[in-house]
Amino acid sequence: MQDRKFERPIAELRLRFICAEANKTPFVRACTDLFVLLCCDAATETAYLADICELASSIVSTNVGFSLRLSGFDHKLLTLASYFLELLFSFRDEDTEKMPSSIKPGRFEACLEVLLRGYANSGLRASSFATDIRLMSIMPTHWSASSKAASLKDVTLPAFKSVVRGLLESVSIEALFAGNVTAVDAKDAEGLIVKTLNPIRLDDPISIHEPKKLVLKVPNKVVGNIITIPTRDPNESNTAIEVYLQFGWDDLEARVMIDLLVHILYEPLFDQLRTKEQIGYDVSVGARWTHGVLGMSFKVTTSSCSAEEVTGRLDRFLVEFRPDLLNMENEVFREHVIGLAKNKLHMYNSLEEECGTLWGEIIESRYDWEAHRDEAVYLKSVTKDEVTAAYDKWLFPTEVSGEMRERQRLVVHVIGSGEGPSSSGHPELDSEVIDAEVENQIRAFHEAAGSNAWQAEALSE
């Protein structure tokens, strides 16, 4: 995509490597993490020199393989891309007893230690731990840091090399090349990629079988679907609550309605629970898009209230807010609609920001380059009655009779160990068994959900 807006001599090249064998087990995902870390370590000197010349680079592991991002002055961008491609695919050599020549002696053990330390420090904050538990609950192949660390116990170099060679045997690549580039430059980039990857099997992005990204249907219940875990850090005094409501498959109407509800709810929720009642110092609501499944999360981090109290207060807020929504003046409602439309139509401030939006469409396998424009257009026809109906269908917790009704709701409580109400209900578990307890409760949730997973013919994610 040629830049005709910012008119700067810079470009962005983003490559998404989809490996057919990726993410099948915690060990495969952990080996992918280690592979990426080794490549980053080997490229430190080159990346530093490139950075001085304003050429940035990064490699990250993903649930379908790994991604490479290069950005900066376009003159030498493909030279840097050639270096990284050769480094990444030097691991396809058949000798499983030693590292490629690009990896210095002793770096395997050093990077393994760094990776294991990172796994051990994962989820120490209560709020991030709650989010991890939510994702592991609804996505069976979202492996925990502890399971990945356990899989690397006594890992050998031949075992690691075997997994990485398996990843690189069958690869599909999706690329975005944008900025001060032309169609000729794009062809040069394509030729560079194909030349570097031969003679391995290079599959078409559409034909390759991507690793499964299963999303379970949250059981429809009045109560239940509650996971309660102590914080991993015994000195963490805060308690985190995340209430996730699952709605269904992505479509334009539902996506716009959820965004508008979040826009309407965000300030009143924060003002009531954070400012006036001071229930928690971090109070938020946000839309969730999980491999094509739409939802919404309410998140509270508190040091003054119990998890049960906060969960109940969130439900009461949804009951109390409904009259405000019903009685909202048309002028105020239109302000919300216009404000959201402006957010969706805002001008990009940089090439990086524009590429980030386009890249999001690629990694989500949606490829809707005008999604924000289409959403803004649809907003013009949305009425307050439609928003109220969506609120009642997805969020309102009670029936007309006043009894609690069934919702596809998952509640995660990560309870801190501080003094006061916030530690109420804190499970008395040794730190060594917390990860095992998390896996037990998530397994119980998976059993309750059974084989009920979201299926879609149009989306691969």
Disulfide bonds with the S-S distance in Angstrom:
none
